[in-house]
Structure formats: structure tokens, C-alpha cells
Amino acid sequence: MPDLVDTAINAGNFNTLVKAVEAAELLEIFKSPGPYTVFAPTDEAFNKLPPGTLDSLLQDIPKLKNILMYHVAYGDAMHEDLIEIDHAETLEGSIVAIDSADGKVKVNDANVVKTDIITDNGVIHVIDAVLMPAIIAGK
């Protein structure tokens, strides 16, 4: 079974995420045994960022690392687990809010649009927005 990175590459709609992970030199973490839960923004989600934001982040590796690590939680939380919890600790060190209603799940303000993509070292949940840690979002 492929790991988180290979699964994202094979899916074809996470090219920006994979490029960012490579730029931030985080491949080793995303390929490590884990298990991890990744809230993975699609290429379309990255395209929703204000113009120039992605290019700016690719030049600011410490900030990029923080943002990417904010998309990863410890353990392999499946969809039914997400429905039962209201937050998750991220590898970045802070908490993401998890909210569920009528079987739909939100992580902060992002909608989970596809769940339970199982990999060798965790699980991927596809989200429709890029998550920003409070320290970066200025909150």
C-alpha cells in the first residue's frame, strides 16, 4: 500500500500540496511510519488563496512548514472518529477545530469533501481550503 506522499501523487489533484511538502523538506515526515491524519487541500483549494500567497510561502520555508504541519494530526482518525471529536492536535503544535453535523465534517472553516483515503502510514481527508494556524492568520 502506498504511503501518504505516493497516495497524494497518484490522486493527481494534490500537485500543489506535494510541491509544497517537497519545498519545505517534509517528505521524510510524510513518508515516516506515522500513523498520521492528513487534512489535504486540493490544488483547487490552494488556488483560492489570494494571488501571490503561494509564491510567497514557497519563499518562506519556516512559514510554509508551519502551515503544512498544521494540516497533519497524530494517529489515523477515520471519518467516524472525526464525528466523535471536536478538535485534534496538529504536528505544528496547535489545535484544529473539528465540527460535524449531518455526517458532514469541517476542519476549522474547511469542508471535508472526501474521507478515509487509507495509506500505509495514515489516512487522508480531502478539504476544500488551506488551513492557516492562528499565529500565521493573525488571530
Order of alpha helices (4+ residues) and beta strands (2+ residues): alpha-alpha-alpha-beta-alpha-alpha-alpha-beta-alpha-beta-beta-beta-beta-beta-alpha
